[in-house]
Amino acid sequence: MDKISLIAVVMGLTAIIAGQAIEGGSVGSLMQLTAFMIVIGGTTSAVMLQSTPKQFMAGLRMLRWVFRPPNFDHERMIREVVSWSQGSRKGGLLSLEGIIAQQRDPFTKKALQMLVDGTEPETLRAVMEVEISMFEHARKQAARIWESAGGYAPTMGILGAVLGLIHVMENLSDPSKLGGGIAVAFVATVYGVGSANLFFLPMGNKLKHLVAAEIAMKELVVEGVVAIANGENPRIIESRLRGYLAMHE
């Protein structure tokens, strides 16, 4: 569990609610179902319209990464690659065949299988880099829906404000209905701007960072496996992978 994300969400909401209370405003005035429906419903529909069903559902599934991010342990991967290199130098590439079944990641399994099958290093690199490119594109498209939500939400807040003011103008002769319309107008703006800057945009940026870490993990595998195929010394492979990782951090 990523505790800092939970703390950030609680802190953001607390700051808004406490600020409202300190200024003498009613916290209940921020609870406007109509404004919520306009902003969140409108934002969701806009994001769905711009995305394919696959991208939209993948983006929703990635939301859990904000609070329970995957553990991309690059140091562990470097150690594993070095151990593969040492094993191949002692027993040949076929000695790595037993390691393939132990891998949970399909990408790593494929890279090792191609290595054991004796695929030429440059061919191996070309095939796996295409896989990385396709994977990265799909992941970024999924993460981008939260950035898009951050762009649409403030506009939907303005739309809610306009609708609220229209309601006010329609009921100028009835003062009892003016308060509700004005409340919807201003609260919709708060929902739009607040949700974009407190949630959607930060979540999108965090997901992009996690995707970059995941891609770096796959690139480490490719660099390591190609180096093993070229018969490089395990110490040189380790030094290269650490340098590669330092460049991408």
LOGU-579332 format. One record per atom (N, C-alpha, C): residue in one letter; x, y, z. Coordinates in pm, whole numbers, padded with zeros to 5 digits, always signed. Layout:
# residues N
AXYZ
...
//
This chain:
# residues 249
M+00084-00120+00000
M+00000+00000+00000
M+00087+00125+00000
D+00057+00216-00093
D+00131+00341-00101
D+00067+00441-00004
K+00124+00451+00115
K+00064+00533+00220
K+00065+00681+00185
I+00167+00725+00112
I+00174+00868+00081
I+00059+00911-00009
S+00010+00821-00094
S-00105+00855-00179
S-00231+00869-00096
L-00248+00779+00000
L-00364+00788+00089
L-00358+00917+00172
I-00240+00948+00223
I-00224+01070+00302
I-00254+01192+00216
A-00209+01190+00090
A-00230+01304+00000
A-00378+01328-00025
V-00453+01219-00048
V-00597+01232-00074
V-00668+01289+00049
V-00637+01232+00165
V-00700+01278+00289
V-00662+01423+00317
M-00535+01456+00296
M-00488+01593+00323
M-00557+01693+00230
G-00571+01658+00103
G-00635+01748+00008
G-00780+01775+00043
L-00855+01668+00072
L-00995+01685+00108
L-01010+01762+00239
T-00922+01731+00335
T-00927+01798+00465
T-00900+01947+00450
A-00803+01981+00364
A-00769+02122+00345
A-00887+02201+00292
I-00960+02142+00197
I-01075+02212+00139
I-01187+02226+00241
I-01220+02116+00307
I-01330+02119+00404
I-01297+02208+00523
A-01173+02197+00573
A-01132+02280+00687
A-01130+02427+00648
G-01084+02456+00528
G-01082+02595+00483
G-01222+02654+00477
Q-01315+02573+00428
Q-01454+02617+00423
Q-01508+02644+00563
A-01476+02554+00656
A-01526+02569+00793
A-01463+02689+00863
I-01333+02710+00842
I-01264+02821+00908
I-01321+02956+00863
E-01359+02962+00737
E-01416+03087+00686
E-01561+03108+00729
G-01613+03014+00806
G-01749+03027+00857
G-01854+02972+00764
G-01812+02906+00655
G-01908+02847+00562
G-01956+02712+00610
S-02068+02671+00558
S-02124+02540+00593
S-02059+02432+00507
V-02009+02327+00574
V-01950+02215+00501
V-02055+02149+00412
G-02177+02147+00459
G-02286+02086+00383
G-02311+02154+00250
S-02273+02282+00240
S-02295+02355+00114
S-02207+02303+00002
L-02100+02230+00038
L-02012+02171-00064
L-02068+02040-00118
M-02169+01987-00051
M-02228+01859-00092
M-02346+01885-00185
Q-02318+01894-00312
Q-02421+01921-00412
Q-02424+01806-00512
L-02528+01722-00502
L-02539+01606-00590
L-02549+01647-00736
T-02624+01755-00762
T-02640+01800-00901
T-02506+01839-00961
A-02427+01916-00887
A-02296+01958-00935
A-02205+01837-00956
F-02212+01741-00864
F-02131+01620-00876
F-02167+01543-01003
M-02296+01529-01029
M-02340+01455-01147
M-02294+01524-01276
I-02303+01656-01280
I-02264+01729-01400
I-02114+01713-01426
V-02033+01733-01322
V-01888+01731-01340
V-01836+01590-01364
I-01867+01499-01274
I-01812+01363-01284
I-01877+01288-01401
G-02008+01302-01416
G-02076+01235-01527
G-02029+01288-01661
G-02019+01422-01673
G-01973+01481-01797
G-01829+01445-01829
T-01743+01447-01728
T-01603+01412-01748
T-01588+01267-01791
T-01660+01178-01724
T-01654+01036-01759
T-01700+01012-01902
S-01809+01075-01941
S-01860+01055-02077
S-01762+01109-02181
A-01696+01222-02153
A-01599+01277-02247
A-01478+01185-02263
V-01431+01130-02152
V-01317+01038-02157
V-01355+00910-02231
M-01473+00860-02206
M-01519+00739-02276
M-01530+00763-02425
L-01575+00882-02462
L-01593+00914-02604
L-01460+00919-02677
Q-01355+00966-02612
Q-01226+00978-02680
Q-01144+00850-02678
S-01187+00752-02598
S-01109+00630-02580
S-01178+00511-02643
T-01099+00408-02673
T-01158+00280-02712
T-01200+00208-02584
P-01295+00114-02593
P-01334+00040-02471
P-01216-00026-02402
K-01122-00079-02481
K-01006-00146-02422
K-00920-00048-02345
Q-00895+00069-02403
Q-00815+00170-02335
Q-00882+00219-02208
F-01014+00242-02216
F-01087+00294-02100
F-01084+00194-01984
M-01110+00067-02013
M-01112-00033-01907
M-00971-00056-01850
A-00870-00049-01938
A-00733-00064-01889
A-00695+00052-01797
G-00741+00172-01832
G-00714+00288-01747
G-00781+00275-01611
L-00903+00223-01609
L-00972+00202-01482
L-00899+00098-01397
R-00852-00008-01461
R-00779-00110-01385
R-00648-00057-01329
M-00586+00036-01401
M-00458+00093-01354
M-00477+00186-01235
L-00599+00225-01207
L-00624+00316-01095
L-00572+00259-00964
R-00579+00129-00949
R-00533+00068-00824
R-00382+00087-00805
W-00308+00112-00913
W-00164+00136-00902
W-00134+00260-00820
V-00227+00355-00817
V-00204+00479-00742
V-00187+00448-00594
F-00263+00351-00545
F-00261+00317-00401
F-00188+00186-00373
R-00181+00097-00472
R-00107-00028-00456
R-00018-00048-00579
P+00089+00031-00590
P+00174+00025-00709
P+00249-00107-00717
P+00272-00158-00839
P+00354-00279-00854
P+00496-00253-00806
N+00562-00358-00765
N+00699-00344-00716
N+00795-00376-00830
F+00843-00272-00898
F+00938-00290-01005
F+01079-00281-00946
D+01130-00395-00905
D+01260-00401-00836
D+01371-00417-00940
H+01425-00306-00985
H+01528-00310-01089
H+01658-00374-01039
E+01690-00352-00913
E+01811-00413-00858
E+01801-00565-00859
R+01684-00616-00822
R+01665-00761-00825
R+01679-00816-00967
M+01624-00742-01065
M+01634-00786-01203
M+01779-00789-01250
I+01857-00689-01210
I+01999-00689-01247
I+02069-00811-01189
R+02039-00842-01063
R+02101-00960-01000
R+02061-01088-01073
E+01935-01096-01115
E+01889-01215-01187
E+01960-01230-01320
V+01971-01119-01393
V+02037-01124-01523
V+02182-01168-01507
V+02250-01115-01405
V+02389-01154-01381
V+02398-01303-01348
S+02302-01354-01270
S+02303-01498-01239
S+02278-01581-01364
W+02192-01532-01454
W+02171-01603-01581
W+02300-01607-01661
S+02370-01495-01662
S+02496-01487-01736
S+02599-01584-01681
Q+02608-01588-01548
Q+02703-01680-01485
Q+02667-01826-01515
G+02536-01855-01511
G+02492-01991-01540
G+02519-02031-01683
S+02500-01938-01777
S+02523-01970-01918
S+02671-01992-01947
R+02758-01921-01875
R+02902-01939-01896
R+02950-02074-01844
K+02883-02123-01739
K+02923-02253-01683
K+02861-02370-01758
G+02732-02360-01790
G+02663-02475-01850
G+02607-02453-01988
G+02636-02338-02049
G+02583-02311-02181
G+02442-02253-02174
L+02394-02204-02288
L+02263-02139-02290
L+02150-02236-02255
L+02167-02364-02290
L+02061-02461-02261
L+02040-02480-02112
S+02141-02445-02031
S+02126-02459-01886
S+02023-02360-01830
L+01986-02259-01909
L+01888-02159-01864
L+01745-02205-01889
E+01729-02319-01953
E+01594-02364-01988
E+01507-02385-01865
G+01569-02434-01756
G+01491-02457-01634
G+01445-02328-01568
I+01512-02217-01599
I+01477-02089-01537
I+01351-02031-01601
I+01326-02068-01726
I+01214-02008-01799
I+01082-02033-01727
A+01060-02155-01681
A+00934-02190-01615
A+00914-02116-01484
Q+01023-02068-01425
Q+01015-01997-01297
Q+00971-01852-01312
Q+00973-01800-01434
Q+00941-01660-01458
Q+00790-01640-01466
R+00741-01538-01398
R+00598-01505-01403
R+00565-01410-01517
D+00662-01329-01554
D+00639-01228-01657
D+00651-01291-01796
P+00545-01286-01878
P+00550-01345-02013
P+00660-01284-02099
F+00685-01154-02081
F+00789-01088-02160
F+00926-01148-02131
T+00957-01166-02003
T+01085-01226-01965
T+01095-01370-02013
K+00985-01443-02003
K+00984-01581-02053
K+01019-01587-02201
K+00957-01498-02278
K+00982-01497-02423
K+01126-01463-02454
A+01180-01364-02384
A+01319-01324-02408
A+01415-01438-02377
L+01393-01506-02264
L+01479-01619-02227
L+01463-01735-02325
Q+01340-01760-02369
Q+01317-01869-02463
Q+01390-01844-02595
M+01384-01720-02642
M+01457-01687-02765
M+01607-01701-02745
L+01655-01666-02626
L+01797-01681-02595
L+01838-01827-02598
V+01760-01911-02530
V+01790-02055-02524
V+01780-02119-02663
D+01689-02069-02745
D+01673-02124-02880
D+01786-02084-02974
G+01876-02000-02925
G+01991-01961-03007
G+01964-01851-03107
T+01865-01768-03080
T+01833-01656-03170
T+01950-01559-03176
E+01976-01508-03295
E+02084-01409-03311
E+02057-01287-03223
P+02161-01232-03160
P+02142-01119-03067
P+02065-01002-03127
E+02099-00962-03249
E+02031-00846-03307
E+01886-00877-03341
T+01860-01001-03381
T+01722-01041-03407
T+01642-01043-03278
L+01704-01097-03172
L+01640-01100-03041
L+01605-00959-02996
R+01701-00867-03009
R+01678-00729-02967
R+01564-00666-03048
A+01566-00687-03179
A+01464-00626-03265
A+01325-00674-03229
V+01311-00804-03207
V+01179-00861-03175
V+01129-00809-03041
M+01215-00810-02940
M+01173-00769-02807
M+01149-00619-02799
E+01222-00539-02876
E+01199-00395-02875
E+01064-00360-02937
V+01023-00438-03037
V+00889-00418-03094
V+00783-00447-02988
E+00805-00554-02912
E+00711-00589-02803
E+00705-00477-02700
I+00821-00423-02665
I+00825-00313-02567
I+00749-00193-02620
S+00771-00160-02746
S+00705-00043-02806
S+00554-00058-02804
M+00504-00176-02840
M+00360-00200-02839
M+00305-00195-02698
F+00377-00255-02604
F+00334-00257-02465
F+00331-00116-02407
E+00437-00039-02434
E+00446+00097-02382
E+00332+00184-02436
H+00302+00169-02564
H+00194+00248-02624
H+00061+00218-02555
A+00033+00088-02534
A-00093+00049-02472
A-00102+00101-02328
R+00007+00090-02254
R+00008+00137-02115
R-00012+00288-02107
K+00059+00362-02193
K+00049+00508-02189
K-00091+00555-02230
Q-00152+00487-02326
Q-00287+00523-02366
Q-00384+00502-02251
A-00364+00394-02176
A-00450+00367-02061
A-00431+00471-01952
A-00305+00506-01922
A-00277+00605-01818
A-00325+00743-01858
R-00328+00769-01989
R-00362+00903-02038
R-00508+00940-02014
I-00594+00842-01989
I-00735+00877-01967
I-00751+00963-01842
W-00660+00945-01744
W-00670+01027-01622
W-00621+01168-01647
E-00520+01183-01733
E-00479+01316-01774
E-00592+01385-01850
S-00657+01309-01936
S-00768+01365-02013
S-00881+01408-01921
A-00908+01327-01818
A-01011+01363-01721
A-00976+01495-01652
G-00845+01514-01624
G-00801+01639-01563
G-00820+01758-01654
G-00820+01735-01784
G-00844+01844-01878
G-00991+01876-01895
Y-01075+01773-01890
Y-01218+01793-01913
Y-01292+01843-01787
A-01246+01800-01669
A-01320+01830-01545
A-01342+01980-01521
P-01240+02067-01536
P-01266+02210-01514
P-01369+02267-01611
T-01365+02218-01736
T-01463+02265-01834
T-01604+02222-01794
M-01615+02100-01745
M-01746+02052-01698
M-01791+02133-01576
G-01694+02178-01494
G-01729+02263-01381
G-01786+02396-01428
I-01727+02451-01534
I-01780+02576-01590
I-01918+02553-01648
L-01935+02438-01715
L-02067+02405-01769
L-02172+02397-01658
G-02133+02334-01545
G-02224+02327-01432
G-02255+02465-01376
A-02154+02552-01375
A-02177+02688-01327
A-02275+02762-01417
V-02259+02747-01547
V-02350+02813-01641
V-02492+02761-01625
L-02505+02629-01611
L-02638+02571-01593
L-02702+02622-01464
G-02620+02635-01358
G-02673+02688-01233
G-02719+02831-01247
L-02644+02913-01320
L-02682+03052-01341
L-02806+03064-01430
I-02820+02973-01524
I-02943+02970-01605
I-03064+02944-01516
H-03045+02849-01423
H-03153+02818-01329
H-03188+02941-01244
V-03084+03016-01205
V-03106+03138-01127
V-03185+03240-01209
M-03146+03259-01331
M-03213+03358-01416
M-03358+03321-01442
E-03386+03191-01448
E-03523+03147-01473
E-03613+03168-01351
N-03551+03185-01235
N-03630+03195-01112
N-03606+03326-01037
L-03575+03431-01110
L-03553+03560-01045
L-03675+03609-00969
S-03791+03568-01016
S-03913+03611-00949
S-03942+03532-00822
D-03869+03423-00801
D-03890+03338-00683
D-03760+03331-00604
P-03740+03420-00508
P-03614+03426-00431
P-03581+03295-00360
S-03681+03213-00330
S-03655+03089-00256
S-03573+02989-00338
K-03573+03005-00470
K-03501+02912-00556
K-03365+02964-00601
L-03336+03087-00566
L-03212+03146-00613
L-03089+03084-00545
G-03101+03058-00416
G-02986+03005-00341
G-02937+02873-00396
G-03032+02782-00429
G-02994+02651-00482
G-02922+02662-00614
G-02969+02749-00702
G-02905+02765-00832
G-02766+02823-00821
I-02750+02922-00734
I-02618+02983-00715
I-02521+02882-00653
A-02572+02801-00560
A-02487+02699-00495
A-02435+02599-00597
V-02524+02551-00683
V-02483+02457-00786
V-02378+02520-00876
A-02398+02647-00911
A-02305+02716-01001
A-02163+02718-00944
F-02149+02759-00819
F-02016+02773-00762
F-01956+02639-00720
V-02039+02551-00666
V-01987+02421-00623
V-01943+02337-00742
A-02013+02348-00855
A-01972+02275-00975
A-01831+02318-01018
T-01803+02447-01008
T-01669+02496-01041
T-01566+02439-00946
V-01599+02434-00817
V-01509+02376-00718
V-01482+02229-00749
Y-01588+02156-00781
Y-01572+02014-00814
Y-01483+01995-00936
G-01507+02077-01040
G-01431+02062-01163
G-01283+02091-01144
V-01252+02208-01088
V-01113+02247-01069
V-01046+02160-00963
G-01119+02132-00855
G-01062+02052-00746
G-01032+01909-00789
S-01126+01843-00856
S-01104+01705-00897
S-00989+01695-00998
A-00977+01795-01086
A-00869+01792-01186
A-00732+01805-01121
N-00718+01903-01031
N-00587+01935-00976
N-00549+01857-00851
L-00649+01804-00782
L-00620+01723-00663
L-00613+01574-00694
F-00683+01530-00796
F-00692+01386-00823
F-00649+01347-00964
F-00722+01391-01066
F-00702+01337-01200
F-00561+01361-01254
L-00515+01486-01254
L-00382+01515-01308
L-00270+01451-01227
P-00271+01460-01092
P-00166+01391-01017
P-00167+01239-01039
M-00287+01180-01048
M-00294+01036-01071
M-00237+01000-01207
G-00270+01080-01309
G-00217+01056-01442
G-00066+01063-01445
N-00009+01162-01377
N+00137+01177-01372
N+00203+01061-01297
K+00139+01017-01190
K+00196+00905-01114
K+00194+00777-01197
L+00084+00754-01269
L+00074+00635-01352
L+00179+00638-01464
K+00204+00755-01521
K+00307+00764-01625
K+00445+00730-01567
H+00471+00773-01445
H+00598+00741-01379
H+00610+00590-01357
L+00502+00527-01316
L+00504+00382-01293
L+00520+00305-01424
V+00456+00354-01529
V+00472+00291-01661
V+00618+00300-01705
A+00681+00416-01683
A+00822+00431-01719
A+00909+00333-01643
A+00877+00310-01515
A+00953+00213-01435
A+00933+00072-01487
E+00811+00041-01531
E+00782-00092-01586
E+00857-00113-01717
I+00859-00011-01801
I+00930-00021-01929
I+01081-00036-01905
A+01134+00037-01808
A+01276+00026-01775
A+01311-00116-01733
M+01219-00181-01661
M+01241-00320-01620
M+01254-00411-01742
K+01166-00392-01839
K+01169-00475-01960
K+01293-00446-02043
E+01334-00320-02048
E+01454-00284-02123
E+01579-00344-02059
L+01580-00353-01925
L+01691-00419-01857
L+01701-00566-01899
V+01585-00630-01908
V+01583-00771-01950
V+01641-00786-02090
V+01599-00700-02181
V+01647-00709-02320
V+01797-00685-02326
E+01844-00578-02259
E+01987-00548-02260
E+02067-00664-02203
G+02017-00722-02095
G+02088-00832-02032
G+02090-00957-02117
V+01976-00993-02173
V+01966-01115-02252
V+02050-01103-02379
V+02048-00986-02443
V+02131-00966-02563
V+02279-00975-02528
A+02317-00920-02413
A+02457-00927-02370
A+02498-01072-02344
I+02409-01151-02286
I+02437-01293-02263
I+02453-01364-02396
A+02365-01332-02491
A+02374-01394-02624
A+02506-01360-02693
N+02559-01242-02663
N+02687-01201-02719
N+02806-01259-02644
G+02778-01330-02534
G+02884-01394-02457
G+02967-01300-02373
E+02909-01189-02330
E+02985-01091-02253
E+03007-01139-02109
N+03108-01084-02046
N+03143-01120-01908
N+03034-01072-01812
P+02996-01153-01712
P+02891-01114-01617
P+02919-00980-01548
R+03044-00953-01515
R+03075-00825-01448
R+03051-00707-01541
I+03086-00725-01669
I+03061-00618-01765
I+02911-00597-01784
I+02837-00707-01787
I+02690-00698-01801
I+02631-00622-01684
E+02676-00655-01561
E+02624-00587-01443
E+02655-00438-01447
S+02779-00404-01484
S+02818-00264-01492
S+02734-00190-01596
R+02711-00254-01710
R+02632-00190-01815
R+02488-00168-01771
L+02429-00268-01707
L+02289-00257-01664
L+02273-00149-01557
R+02370-00140-01468
R+02360-00036-01364
R+02375+00103-01427
G+02463+00115-01524
G+02477+00242-01593
G+02352+00278-01671
Y+02292+00176-01733
Y+02169+00198-01808
Y+02057+00243-01715
L+02049+00178-01598
L+01946+00213-01501
L+01966+00355-01449
A+02091+00392-01423
A+02120+00528-01373
A+02078+00634-01474
M+02092+00604-01603
M+02055+00699-01708
M+01903+00720-01715
H+01826+00619-01673
H+01681+00624-01689
H+01607+00654-01559
E+01680+00683-01453
E+01615+00715-01326
E+01588+00865-01316
//
